[in-house]
Amino acid sequence: MSITESYPPAFRRVINDGAPSGTAEIESVLVQDKDIDIPVIDFECLDKDILTEACREWGIFRLKNHGVPLPLMSQLQEISESLLSLPFENKQKLFAAVNSPMSYFWGTPALNRSGDALKRGAQASNVSMVEGFNVPLSKLPASTSCDDDAQHSELESFSMSGAVDCTDDEKQCDIVSRAWGLIDEMFTFSVLIEEYGRHITRIAVSLFEAIAQTLNLELSSHQRSGYLLESTGLIRVYRYPPSDKTAGEALGMEVHTDSSVISILKEDETGGLEIMKDEEWFRVKPVADTLIVNLGDMMQAISDNEYKSVEHRVKKKDMTTKRHSVCYFVFPQRDYVIKSSNYKPFTYSEFEAQVQADVQSLGTKIGLLRFTPESPLFL
């Protein structure tokens, strides 16, 4: 199987010869050559003054000494890259075959609660050059067993259709062996990402509590879980394809802010993350063995606009290489009312519904602006 066949059809011509697919318009952007050093927070000895400045002036910072085992991060990247290298047609059915809550998406990072891509409005003609897996962490423990006969039969059919590169003359026992190999790989992926999720959740909770202290928020346990509920945590594994040098600059992910309270990113050495700072775009260079933390819309609302949800996008400088990243997002309790002098009282459930309505009707997210006192809601 050609590696190109592992990507969605809309990506393939861009990868091969730089020409956009006839079914998709690839959004081009200008080359940005400015690098920027974002604030660095040492997780082992949190400096509240540095944390406050990072949240107020940047909305993003680099986290070192985070305590996530480096072998775990390496293994997770390796196995997720392997699964993402399966043929596109099979990735679309992969998790359904084993009744997994995980899902595959491509062309847009805008997903519904089930992890399926939202149908965007007519104004959204561009395709984001990204694909990945959506992993709702709270649903993983019940999905780590893959020994059902029906599941095995379905994956065995993947073997015969090329998902594990079987040839016509291989014996049935080889096909079965390869099918079980894929089952083992998926099981290992579930175990690794669940373990990674435990580490990242611990970090997110600790960071939120520290940030709340910088805001002088004295939160009860009920209020803390209202603002940040661990069971809402999810992980998305992203792959951004390479492309022919003649394709120019293409966005892997369009300009946006995260809807989360906190997002925590682990990226490979390829880089590509860009942030808006003082009305200019800057490239955030990757630094080995660190994580990138950015504040989302919910933290901006919780802080009453004292802290900012950073605008960012993904655009690879080196178009000839693929990019791999893993991002954790965590949200408030769905029915917990967030009150702020800058916004109408709202729950995250209402916010999410409004974002999805905007994406489906307008093709883009409006976000917190929909909840300012002068902004009428149309839901």
Short mmCIF file of the C-alpha atoms (twelve columns), coordinates in Angstrom:
data_MODEL
# 
_entry.id   MODEL 
# 
loop_
_atom_site.group_PDB 
_atom_site.id 
_atom_site.type_symbol 
_atom_site.label_atom_id 
_atom_site.label_alt_id 
_atom_site.label_comp_id 
_atom_site.label_asym_id 
_atom_site.label_seq_id 
_atom_site.Cartn_x 
_atom_site.Cartn_y 
_atom_site.Cartn_z 
_atom_site.pdbx_PDB_model_num 
ATOM 1   C CA . MET A 1   0.000   0.000   0.000  1 
ATOM 2   C CA . SER A 2   1.260   3.487   -0.889 1 
ATOM 3   C CA . ILE A 3   1.462   5.823   2.117  1 
ATOM 4   C CA . THR A 4   -0.683  8.252   0.110  1 
ATOM 5   C CA . GLU A 5   -3.568  5.771   0.276  1 
ATOM 6   C CA . SER A 6   -3.670  6.204   4.042  1 
ATOM 7   C CA . TYR A 7   -4.804  9.811   3.595  1 
ATOM 8   C CA . PRO A 8   -8.303  11.026  2.653  1 
ATOM 9   C CA . PRO A 9   -8.817  11.324  -1.127 1 
ATOM 10  C CA . ALA A 10  -9.122  15.122  -0.801 1 
ATOM 11  C CA . PHE A 11  -5.520  15.253  0.461  1 
ATOM 12  C CA . ARG A 12  -3.868  12.973  -2.088 1 
ATOM 13  C CA . ARG A 13  -3.311  15.290  -5.039 1 
ATOM 14  C CA . VAL A 14  -1.906  17.952  -2.724 1 
ATOM 15  C CA . ILE A 15  0.512   15.378  -1.310 1 
ATOM 16  C CA . ASN A 16  1.560   14.121  -4.742 1 
ATOM 17  C CA . ASP A 17  1.765   17.173  -6.954 1 
ATOM 18  C CA . GLY A 18  0.515   20.227  -5.107 1 
ATOM 19  C CA . ALA A 19  -2.732  20.430  -7.044 1 
ATOM 20  C CA . PRO A 20  -5.861  20.658  -4.891 1 
ATOM 21  C CA . SER A 21  -8.422  17.935  -5.257 1 
ATOM 22  C CA . GLY A 22  -11.412 18.642  -7.453 1 
ATOM 23  C CA . THR A 23  -13.666 18.044  -4.444 1 
ATOM 24  C CA . ALA A 24  -11.874 20.296  -1.978 1 
ATOM 25  C CA . GLU A 25  -10.354 23.736  -1.829 1 
ATOM 26  C CA . ILE A 26  -7.217  23.910  0.300  1 
ATOM 27  C CA . GLU A 27  -6.858  27.190  2.153  1 
ATOM 28  C CA . SER A 28  -3.527  28.859  1.411  1 
ATOM 29  C CA . VAL A 29  -1.768  31.273  3.757  1 
ATOM 30  C CA . LEU A 30  1.237   33.539  3.594  1 
ATOM 31  C CA . VAL A 31  4.633   32.313  4.787  1 
ATOM 32  C CA . GLN A 32  5.329   33.466  8.352  1 
ATOM 33  C CA . ASP A 33  8.994   33.566  9.332  1 
ATOM 34  C CA . LYS A 34  8.770   35.041  12.823 1 
ATOM 35  C CA . ASP A 35  9.520   32.787  15.769 1 
ATOM 36  C CA . ILE A 36  8.541   33.590  19.323 1 
ATOM 37  C CA . ASP A 37  9.490   32.236  22.737 1 
ATOM 38  C CA . ILE A 38  6.432   31.679  24.881 1 
ATOM 39  C CA . PRO A 39  6.641   31.774  28.703 1 
ATOM 40  C CA . VAL A 40  8.048   28.687  30.405 1 
ATOM 41  C CA . ILE A 41  6.468   27.253  33.558 1 
ATOM 42  C CA . ASP A 42  8.302   24.708  35.704 1 
ATOM 43  C CA . PHE A 43  5.660   22.276  36.934 1 
ATOM 44  C CA . GLU A 44  7.881   21.095  39.784 1 
ATOM 45  C CA . CYS A 45  8.034   24.587  41.296 1 
ATOM 46  C CA . LEU A 46  5.172   26.708  39.976 1 
ATOM 47  C CA . ASP A 47  5.955   30.421  40.048 1 
ATOM 48  C CA . LYS A 48  2.604   32.168  40.482 1 
ATOM 49  C CA . ASP A 49  3.914   35.496  39.156 1 
ATOM 50  C CA . ILE A 50  5.162   33.923  35.923 1 
ATOM 51  C CA . LEU A 51  1.930   31.910  35.651 1 
ATOM 52  C CA . THR A 52  -0.182  35.050  36.106 1 
ATOM 53  C CA . GLU A 53  1.709   36.950  33.411 1 
ATOM 54  C CA . ALA A 54  1.554   33.994  31.023 1 
ATOM 55  C CA . CYS A 55  -2.223  33.699  31.451 1 
ATOM 56  C CA . ARG A 56  -2.921  37.428  31.271 1 
ATOM 57  C CA . GLU A 57  -0.561  38.469  28.463 1 
ATOM 58  C CA . TRP A 58  -0.274  35.284  26.421 1 
ATOM 59  C CA . GLY A 59  -2.942  32.687  27.134 1 
ATOM 60  C CA . ILE A 60  -0.303  30.064  26.427 1 
ATOM 61  C CA . PHE A 61  2.877   28.734  28.022 1 
ATOM 62  C CA . ARG A 62  5.371   25.905  27.830 1 
ATOM 63  C CA . LEU A 63  5.416   23.355  30.653 1 
ATOM 64  C CA . LYS A 64  8.651   21.646  31.646 1 
ATOM 65  C CA . ASN A 65  9.297   18.976  34.280 1 
ATOM 66  C CA . HIS A 66  5.703   17.850  33.799 1 
ATOM 67  C CA . GLY A 67  6.250   14.303  35.044 1 
ATOM 68  C CA . VAL A 68  4.734   12.432  32.084 1 
ATOM 69  C CA . PRO A 69  7.061   9.467   31.373 1 
ATOM 70  C CA . LEU A 70  8.966   10.128  28.159 1 
ATOM 71  C CA . PRO A 71  8.835   6.441   27.071 1 
ATOM 72  C CA . LEU A 72  5.026   6.603   27.340 1 
ATOM 73  C CA . MET A 73  4.908   9.687   25.111 1 
ATOM 74  C CA . SER A 74  7.196   8.023   22.592 1 
ATOM 75  C CA . GLN A 75  5.225   4.761   22.546 1 
ATOM 76  C CA . LEU A 76  1.930   6.598   22.145 1 
ATOM 77  C CA . GLN A 77  3.256   8.558   19.187 1 
ATOM 78  C CA . GLU A 78  4.636   5.418   17.544 1 
ATOM 79  C CA . ILE A 79  1.467   3.349   17.807 1 
ATOM 80  C CA . SER A 80  -0.881  6.184   16.863 1 
ATOM 81  C CA . GLU A 81  1.224   6.876   13.776 1 
ATOM 82  C CA . SER A 82  0.968   3.196   12.902 1 
ATOM 83  C CA . LEU A 83  -2.836  3.202   13.171 1 
ATOM 84  C CA . LEU A 84  -3.109  6.446   11.226 1 
ATOM 85  C CA . SER A 85  -1.057  4.836   8.456  1 
ATOM 86  C CA . LEU A 86  -3.824  2.296   7.769  1 
ATOM 87  C CA . PRO A 87  -5.762  2.789   4.507  1 
ATOM 88  C CA . PHE A 88  -8.220  5.691   4.715  1 
ATOM 89  C CA . GLU A 89  -11.258 3.560   3.914  1 
ATOM 90  C CA . ASN A 90  -10.481 1.195   6.783  1 
ATOM 91  C CA . LYS A 91  -9.769  3.902   9.337  1 
ATOM 92  C CA . GLN A 92  -13.318 5.119   8.815  1 
ATOM 93  C CA . LYS A 93  -14.630 1.733   10.060 1 
ATOM 94  C CA . LEU A 94  -11.849 0.761   12.422 1 
ATOM 95  C CA . PHE A 95  -13.279 1.703   15.817 1 
ATOM 96  C CA . ALA A 96  -16.859 0.780   14.964 1 
ATOM 97  C CA . ALA A 97  -15.565 -2.734  14.263 1 
ATOM 98  C CA . VAL A 98  -14.666 -3.186  17.923 1 
ATOM 99  C CA . ASN A 99  -17.510 -1.124  19.429 1 
ATOM 100 C CA . SER A 100 -15.051 1.539   20.579 1 
ATOM 101 C CA . PRO A 101 -16.122 5.050   21.670 1 
ATOM 102 C CA . MET A 102 -13.132 6.372   19.768 1 
ATOM 103 C CA . SER A 103 -13.673 7.762   16.288 1 
ATOM 104 C CA . TYR A 104 -11.754 8.827   13.177 1 
ATOM 105 C CA . PHE A 105 -12.151 12.284  11.610 1 
ATOM 106 C CA . TRP A 106 -10.575 14.261  8.797  1 
ATOM 107 C CA . GLY A 107 -10.760 17.625  7.015  1 
ATOM 108 C CA . THR A 108 -11.989 19.576  10.039 1 
ATOM 109 C CA . PRO A 109 -11.335 19.711  13.797 1 
ATOM 110 C CA . ALA A 110 -14.987 20.680  14.408 1 
ATOM 111 C CA . LEU A 111 -16.636 17.593  15.890 1 
ATOM 112 C CA . ASN A 112 -19.880 16.864  17.688 1 
ATOM 113 C CA . ARG A 113 -20.132 15.126  21.068 1 
ATOM 114 C CA . SER A 114 -19.966 11.721  19.380 1 
ATOM 115 C CA . GLY A 115 -16.668 12.610  17.727 1 
ATOM 116 C CA . ASP A 116 -18.134 12.911  14.223 1 
ATOM 117 C CA . ALA A 117 -17.191 15.834  11.975 1 
ATOM 118 C CA . LEU A 118 -19.769 18.607  11.858 1 
ATOM 119 C CA . LYS A 119 -21.252 19.477  8.495  1 
ATOM 120 C CA . ARG A 120 -20.104 23.026  7.951  1 
ATOM 121 C CA . GLY A 121 -22.098 25.831  6.339  1 
ATOM 122 C CA . ALA A 122 -21.846 26.710  2.664  1 
ATOM 123 C CA . GLN A 123 -19.438 29.543  3.438  1 
ATOM 124 C CA . ALA A 124 -16.869 27.026  4.692  1 
ATOM 125 C CA . SER A 125 -15.392 25.825  1.412  1 
ATOM 126 C CA . ASN A 126 -11.930 25.071  2.733  1 
ATOM 127 C CA . VAL A 127 -10.638 21.726  3.938  1 
ATOM 128 C CA . SER A 128 -8.196  21.634  6.848  1 
ATOM 129 C CA . MET A 129 -5.259  19.354  6.094  1 
ATOM 130 C CA . VAL A 130 -5.652  17.280  9.226  1 
ATOM 131 C CA . GLU A 131 -6.966  13.870  10.259 1 
ATOM 132 C CA . GLY A 132 -7.026  12.082  13.551 1 
ATOM 133 C CA . PHE A 133 -8.627  10.053  16.305 1 
ATOM 134 C CA . ASN A 134 -11.031 11.407  18.904 1 
ATOM 135 C CA . VAL A 135 -10.756 9.708   22.316 1 
ATOM 136 C CA . PRO A 136 -13.298 10.408  25.126 1 
ATOM 137 C CA . LEU A 137 -11.247 9.323   28.123 1 
ATOM 138 C CA . SER A 138 -14.123 8.580   30.504 1 
ATOM 139 C CA . LYS A 139 -15.476 5.952   28.118 1 
ATOM 140 C CA . LEU A 140 -12.232 4.036   27.625 1 
ATOM 141 C CA . PRO A 141 -12.187 1.513   30.530 1 
ATOM 142 C CA . ALA A 142 -15.206 -0.364  29.165 1 
ATOM 143 C CA . SER A 143 -13.729 -0.522  25.676 1 
ATOM 144 C CA . THR A 144 -10.302 -2.095  26.174 1 
ATOM 145 C CA . SER A 145 -11.385 -5.667  25.495 1 
ATOM 146 C CA . CYS A 146 -11.280 -6.873  21.882 1 
ATOM 147 C CA . ASP A 147 -11.970 -10.580 22.220 1 
ATOM 148 C CA . ASP A 148 -15.498 -10.703 20.821 1 
ATOM 149 C CA . ASP A 149 -15.908 -13.094 17.871 1 
ATOM 150 C CA . ALA A 150 -17.826 -10.522 15.828 1 
ATOM 151 C CA . GLN A 151 -15.099 -7.949  16.405 1 
ATOM 152 C CA . HIS A 152 -12.448 -10.438 15.361 1 
ATOM 153 C CA . SER A 153 -14.419 -11.365 12.242 1 
ATOM 154 C CA . GLU A 154 -14.748 -7.708  11.241 1 
ATOM 155 C CA . LEU A 155 -11.034 -7.057  11.699 1 
ATOM 156 C CA . GLU A 156 -10.260 -10.256 9.842  1 
ATOM 157 C CA . SER A 157 -12.168 -8.829  6.879  1 
ATOM 158 C CA . PHE A 158 -9.936  -5.745  7.144  1 
ATOM 159 C CA . SER A 159 -6.961  -8.035  6.748  1 
ATOM 160 C CA . MET A 160 -8.343  -9.482  3.538  1 
ATOM 161 C CA . SER A 161 -9.230  -6.007  2.195  1 
ATOM 162 C CA . GLY A 162 -5.721  -4.662  2.682  1 
ATOM 163 C CA . ALA A 163 -5.781  -2.927  6.054  1 
ATOM 164 C CA . VAL A 164 -2.870  -5.050  7.191  1 
ATOM 165 C CA . ASP A 165 -1.352  -5.580  3.766  1 
ATOM 166 C CA . CYS A 166 -2.344  -9.184  3.131  1 
ATOM 167 C CA . THR A 167 -1.787  -10.519 -0.377 1 
ATOM 168 C CA . ASP A 168 -4.166  -12.846 -2.213 1 
ATOM 169 C CA . ASP A 169 -1.955  -15.909 -1.840 1 
ATOM 170 C CA . GLU A 170 -1.522  -15.739 1.918  1 
ATOM 171 C CA . LYS A 171 -3.049  -18.575 3.871  1 
ATOM 172 C CA . GLN A 172 -6.080  -18.040 6.050  1 
ATOM 173 C CA . CYS A 173 -4.017  -18.596 9.184  1 
ATOM 174 C CA . ASP A 174 -1.762  -15.681 8.191  1 
ATOM 175 C CA . ILE A 175 -4.811  -13.482 7.680  1 
ATOM 176 C CA . VAL A 176 -6.133  -14.432 11.106 1 
ATOM 177 C CA . SER A 177 -2.716  -13.786 12.653 1 
ATOM 178 C CA . ARG A 178 -2.549  -10.331 11.096 1 
ATOM 179 C CA . ALA A 179 -6.088  -9.546  12.211 1 
ATOM 180 C CA . TRP A 180 -5.182  -10.417 15.774 1 
ATOM 181 C CA . GLY A 181 -2.058  -8.276  15.400 1 
ATOM 182 C CA . LEU A 182 -4.272  -5.311  14.553 1 
ATOM 183 C CA . ILE A 183 -6.506  -6.105  17.536 1 
ATOM 184 C CA . ASP A 184 -3.452  -6.160  19.796 1 
ATOM 185 C CA . GLU A 185 -2.279  -2.843  18.353 1 
ATOM 186 C CA . MET A 186 -5.649  -1.215  18.990 1 
ATOM 187 C CA . PHE A 187 -5.718  -2.636  22.510 1 
ATOM 188 C CA . THR A 188 -2.234  -1.270  23.181 1 
ATOM 189 C CA . PHE A 189 -3.255  2.129   21.809 1 
ATOM 190 C CA . SER A 190 -6.231  2.195   24.214 1 
ATOM 191 C CA . VAL A 191 -4.074  1.249   27.178 1 
ATOM 192 C CA . LEU A 192 -1.366  3.803   26.364 1 
ATOM 193 C CA . ILE A 193 -3.736  6.674   25.739 1 
ATOM 194 C CA . GLU A 194 -5.672  5.894   28.919 1 
ATOM 195 C CA . GLU A 195 -2.426  6.010   30.902 1 
ATOM 196 C CA . TYR A 196 -1.366  9.205   29.150 1 
ATOM 197 C CA . GLY A 197 -4.790  10.675  29.930 1 
ATOM 198 C CA . ARG A 198 -4.343  9.982   33.644 1 
ATOM 199 C CA . HIS A 199 -1.063  11.909  33.687 1 
ATOM 200 C CA . ILE A 200 -2.431  14.832  31.678 1 
ATOM 201 C CA . THR A 201 -5.622  15.043  33.749 1 
ATOM 202 C CA . ARG A 202 -3.504  15.297  36.893 1 
ATOM 203 C CA . ILE A 203 -1.558  18.156  35.312 1 
ATOM 204 C CA . ALA A 204 -4.711  19.944  34.140 1 
ATOM 205 C CA . VAL A 205 -6.325  19.816  37.595 1 
ATOM 206 C CA . SER A 206 -3.171  21.081  39.301 1 
ATOM 207 C CA . LEU A 207 -2.750  23.893  36.798 1 
ATOM 208 C CA . PHE A 208 -6.386  24.934  37.100 1 
ATOM 209 C CA . GLU A 209 -6.154  25.081  40.877 1 
ATOM 210 C CA . ALA A 210 -2.984  27.184  40.618 1 
ATOM 211 C CA . ILE A 211 -4.585  29.508  38.050 1 
ATOM 212 C CA . ALA A 212 -7.684  29.868  40.251 1 
ATOM 213 C CA . GLN A 213 -5.420  30.975  43.102 1 
ATOM 214 C CA . THR A 214 -3.848  33.661  40.901 1 
ATOM 215 C CA . LEU A 215 -7.410  34.946  40.293 1 
ATOM 216 C CA . ASN A 216 -8.147  34.835  44.042 1 
ATOM 217 C CA . LEU A 217 -10.979 32.396  43.403 1 
ATOM 218 C CA . GLU A 218 -11.788 30.480  46.569 1 
ATOM 219 C CA . LEU A 219 -13.569 27.475  45.138 1 
ATOM 220 C CA . SER A 220 -15.390 24.721  46.954 1 
ATOM 221 C CA . SER A 221 -14.960 21.197  45.589 1 
ATOM 222 C CA . HIS A 222 -18.379 21.564  43.944 1 
ATOM 223 C CA . GLN A 223 -17.374 24.831  42.276 1 
ATOM 224 C CA . ARG A 224 -14.031 23.422  41.177 1 
ATOM 225 C CA . SER A 225 -15.663 20.398  39.509 1 
ATOM 226 C CA . GLY A 226 -18.257 22.734  38.031 1 
ATOM 227 C CA . TYR A 227 -15.589 24.766  36.312 1 
ATOM 228 C CA . LEU A 228 -13.386 21.801  35.407 1 
ATOM 229 C CA . LEU A 229 -14.799 18.277  35.408 1 
ATOM 230 C CA . GLU A 230 -12.249 15.524  34.837 1 
ATOM 231 C CA . SER A 231 -14.760 13.191  33.180 1 
ATOM 232 C CA . THR A 232 -15.170 15.666  30.304 1 
ATOM 233 C CA . GLY A 233 -11.534 15.212  29.300 1 
ATOM 234 C CA . LEU A 234 -10.819 14.028  25.785 1 
ATOM 235 C CA . ILE A 235 -7.737  13.492  23.661 1 
ATOM 236 C CA . ARG A 236 -7.349  14.061  19.955 1 
ATOM 237 C CA . VAL A 237 -4.482  12.544  18.051 1 
ATOM 238 C CA . TYR A 238 -3.695  14.559  14.927 1 
ATOM 239 C CA . ARG A 239 -1.763  13.844  11.749 1 
ATOM 240 C CA . TYR A 240 -1.025  16.579  9.217  1 
ATOM 241 C CA . PRO A 241 0.131   15.264  5.815  1 
ATOM 242 C CA . PRO A 242 3.144   16.340  3.783  1 
ATOM 243 C CA . SER A 243 2.604   17.965  0.387  1 
ATOM 244 C CA . ASP A 244 4.473   18.735  -2.778 1 
ATOM 245 C CA . LYS A 245 6.677   21.839  -2.461 1 
ATOM 246 C CA . THR A 246 4.687   23.522  -5.231 1 
ATOM 247 C CA . ALA A 247 1.517   23.423  -3.128 1 
ATOM 248 C CA . GLY A 248 2.539   26.544  -1.226 1 
ATOM 249 C CA . GLU A 249 1.455   27.127  2.347  1 
ATOM 250 C CA . ALA A 250 -1.692  25.334  3.495  1 
ATOM 251 C CA . LEU A 251 -3.404  25.456  6.854  1 
ATOM 252 C CA . GLY A 252 -3.463  22.226  8.799  1 
ATOM 253 C CA . MET A 253 -5.910  23.856  11.191 1 
ATOM 254 C CA . GLU A 254 -7.664  27.179  10.680 1 
ATOM 255 C CA . VAL A 255 -7.522  30.146  13.019 1 
ATOM 256 C CA . HIS A 256 -9.506  29.420  16.177 1 
ATOM 257 C CA . THR A 257 -9.664  29.497  19.942 1 
ATOM 258 C CA . ASP A 258 -10.310 26.340  21.956 1 
ATOM 259 C CA . SER A 259 -13.677 25.951  23.677 1 
ATOM 260 C CA . SER A 260 -12.048 24.187  26.614 1 
ATOM 261 C CA . VAL A 261 -10.974 25.370  30.038 1 
ATOM 262 C CA . ILE A 262 -7.426  24.167  29.420 1 
ATOM 263 C CA . SER A 263 -5.791  22.414  26.466 1 
ATOM 264 C CA . ILE A 264 -2.471  20.565  26.731 1 
ATOM 265 C CA . LEU A 265 -0.506  19.802  23.564 1 
ATOM 266 C CA . LYS A 266 2.283   17.361  22.890 1 
ATOM 267 C CA . GLU A 267 3.786   17.860  19.421 1 
ATOM 268 C CA . ASP A 268 6.616   16.265  17.474 1 
ATOM 269 C CA . GLU A 269 9.750   18.025  16.259 1 
ATOM 270 C CA . THR A 270 8.109   19.181  13.006 1 
ATOM 271 C CA . GLY A 271 6.383   22.158  14.601 1 
ATOM 272 C CA . GLY A 272 3.672   24.214  12.935 1 
ATOM 273 C CA . LEU A 273 1.797   25.818  15.836 1 
ATOM 274 C CA . GLU A 274 1.322   29.558  15.367 1 
ATOM 275 C CA . ILE A 275 -0.230  32.047  17.798 1 
ATOM 276 C CA . MET A 276 -1.647  35.543  17.482 1 
ATOM 277 C CA . LYS A 277 0.250   38.040  19.625 1 
ATOM 278 C CA . ASP A 278 -0.229  41.809  19.363 1 
ATOM 279 C CA . GLU A 279 -2.071  41.437  16.042 1 
ATOM 280 C CA . GLU A 280 0.761   39.434  14.454 1 
ATOM 281 C CA . TRP A 281 1.264   35.743  13.785 1 
ATOM 282 C CA . PHE A 282 4.266   34.050  15.349 1 
ATOM 283 C CA . ARG A 283 5.603   30.526  15.049 1 
ATOM 284 C CA . VAL A 284 6.070   28.528  18.285 1 
ATOM 285 C CA . LYS A 285 9.146   26.360  17.859 1 
ATOM 286 C CA . PRO A 286 8.913   22.830  19.296 1 
ATOM 287 C CA . VAL A 287 11.050  22.010  22.332 1 
ATOM 288 C CA . ALA A 288 11.710  18.368  23.139 1 
ATOM 289 C CA . ASP A 289 10.221  16.818  26.291 1 
ATOM 290 C CA . THR A 290 7.910   19.752  27.038 1 
ATOM 291 C CA . LEU A 291 4.170   20.311  26.780 1 
ATOM 292 C CA . ILE A 292 2.314   23.383  25.555 1 
ATOM 293 C CA . VAL A 293 -0.618  24.595  27.639 1 
ATOM 294 C CA . ASN A 294 -3.143  27.074  26.291 1 
ATOM 295 C CA . LEU A 295 -6.200  28.575  27.904 1 
ATOM 296 C CA . GLY A 296 -9.569  28.100  26.259 1 
ATOM 297 C CA . ASP A 297 -12.761 30.136  26.031 1 
ATOM 298 C CA . MET A 298 -14.123 28.767  29.295 1 
ATOM 299 C CA . MET A 299 -11.072 29.952  31.230 1 
ATOM 300 C CA . GLN A 300 -11.438 33.396  29.675 1 
ATOM 301 C CA . ALA A 301 -15.052 33.509  30.849 1 
ATOM 302 C CA . ILE A 302 -14.246 32.110  34.316 1 
ATOM 303 C CA . SER A 303 -11.543 34.777  34.726 1 
ATOM 304 C CA . ASP A 304 -13.983 37.496  33.585 1 
ATOM 305 C CA . ASN A 305 -11.657 38.296  30.675 1 
ATOM 306 C CA . GLU A 306 -8.645  38.819  32.932 1 
ATOM 307 C CA . TYR A 307 -7.019  35.853  31.182 1 
ATOM 308 C CA . LYS A 308 -7.195  35.229  27.469 1 
ATOM 309 C CA . SER A 309 -8.109  32.358  25.208 1 
ATOM 310 C CA . VAL A 310 -5.310  32.462  22.663 1 
ATOM 311 C CA . GLU A 311 -5.987  32.536  18.927 1 
ATOM 312 C CA . HIS A 312 -3.906  29.918  17.149 1 
ATOM 313 C CA . ARG A 313 -3.597  27.852  13.990 1 
ATOM 314 C CA . VAL A 314 -1.432  25.059  12.592 1 
ATOM 315 C CA . LYS A 315 0.691   25.578  9.498  1 
ATOM 316 C CA . LYS A 316 3.789   23.506  8.785  1 
ATOM 317 C CA . LYS A 317 6.860   25.401  7.579  1 
ATOM 318 C CA . ASP A 318 8.359   22.211  6.135  1 
ATOM 319 C CA . MET A 319 5.684   21.028  3.710  1 
ATOM 320 C CA . THR A 320 7.595   17.846  2.844  1 
ATOM 321 C CA . THR A 321 7.135   16.215  6.253  1 
ATOM 322 C CA . LYS A 322 4.078   15.096  8.166  1 
ATOM 323 C CA . ARG A 323 3.246   16.457  11.612 1 
ATOM 324 C CA . HIS A 324 1.981   14.464  14.570 1 
ATOM 325 C CA . SER A 325 0.500   15.871  17.768 1 
ATOM 326 C CA . VAL A 326 -1.633  14.807  20.723 1 
ATOM 327 C CA . CYS A 327 -3.898  17.325  22.450 1 
ATOM 328 C CA . TYR A 328 -5.925  17.015  25.655 1 
ATOM 329 C CA . PHE A 329 -9.004  19.160  26.251 1 
ATOM 330 C CA . VAL A 330 -11.041 19.464  29.452 1 
ATOM 331 C CA . PHE A 331 -14.325 21.313  29.983 1 
ATOM 332 C CA . PRO A 332 -16.749 22.487  32.680 1 
ATOM 333 C CA . GLN A 333 -19.641 20.399  33.935 1 
ATOM 334 C CA . ARG A 334 -22.228 20.644  31.182 1 
ATOM 335 C CA . ASP A 335 -25.038 22.193  33.244 1 
ATOM 336 C CA . TYR A 336 -22.892 24.363  35.531 1 
ATOM 337 C CA . VAL A 337 -23.709 28.060  35.090 1 
ATOM 338 C CA . ILE A 338 -20.704 30.275  34.356 1 
ATOM 339 C CA . LYS A 339 -21.253 33.851  35.497 1 
ATOM 340 C CA . SER A 340 -19.197 36.826  34.377 1 
ATOM 341 C CA . SER A 341 -19.659 40.587  34.141 1 
ATOM 342 C CA . ASN A 342 -18.628 40.409  30.481 1 
ATOM 343 C CA . TYR A 343 -21.024 37.663  29.395 1 
ATOM 344 C CA . LYS A 344 -24.583 36.543  29.922 1 
ATOM 345 C CA . PRO A 345 -24.814 33.577  32.327 1 
ATOM 346 C CA . PHE A 346 -24.444 30.373  30.340 1 
ATOM 347 C CA . THR A 347 -23.692 26.696  30.710 1 
ATOM 348 C CA . TYR A 348 -21.109 24.840  28.681 1 
ATOM 349 C CA . SER A 349 -23.935 22.835  27.132 1 
ATOM 350 C CA . GLU A 350 -25.428 26.082  25.806 1 
ATOM 351 C CA . PHE A 351 -22.047 27.292  24.602 1 
ATOM 352 C CA . GLU A 352 -21.319 24.029  22.774 1 
ATOM 353 C CA . ALA A 353 -24.733 24.047  21.110 1 
ATOM 354 C CA . GLN A 354 -24.216 27.628  19.929 1 
ATOM 355 C CA . VAL A 355 -20.764 26.851  18.535 1 
ATOM 356 C CA . GLN A 356 -22.093 23.857  16.622 1 
ATOM 357 C CA . ALA A 357 -25.011 25.881  15.277 1 
ATOM 358 C CA . ASP A 358 -22.631 28.580  14.038 1 
ATOM 359 C CA . VAL A 359 -20.284 26.068  12.424 1 
ATOM 360 C CA . GLN A 360 -23.166 24.355  10.655 1 
ATOM 361 C CA . SER A 361 -24.868 27.554  9.482  1 
ATOM 362 C CA . LEU A 362 -21.979 30.007  9.024  1 
ATOM 363 C CA . GLY A 363 -19.078 27.605  8.532  1 
ATOM 364 C CA . THR A 364 -17.116 29.001  11.469 1 
ATOM 365 C CA . LYS A 365 -17.154 29.358  15.239 1 
ATOM 366 C CA . ILE A 366 -18.180 32.683  16.788 1 
ATOM 367 C CA . GLY A 367 -17.573 31.619  20.383 1 
ATOM 368 C CA . LEU A 368 -17.765 33.945  23.367 1 
ATOM 369 C CA . LEU A 369 -18.901 36.920  21.301 1 
ATOM 370 C CA . ARG A 370 -22.303 35.206  21.078 1 
ATOM 371 C CA . PHE A 371 -22.656 35.559  24.859 1 
ATOM 372 C CA . THR A 372 -21.811 39.218  25.351 1 
ATOM 373 C CA . PRO A 373 -24.733 41.290  26.732 1 
ATOM 374 C CA . GLU A 374 -25.209 43.138  23.441 1 
ATOM 375 C CA . SER A 375 -25.172 39.998  21.274 1 
ATOM 376 C CA . PRO A 376 -28.569 38.363  20.596 1 
ATOM 377 C CA . LEU A 377 -28.572 34.576  20.542 1 
ATOM 378 C CA . PHE A 378 -30.375 32.945  17.647 1 
ATOM 379 C CA . LEU A 379 -30.703 29.439  19.089 1 
# 
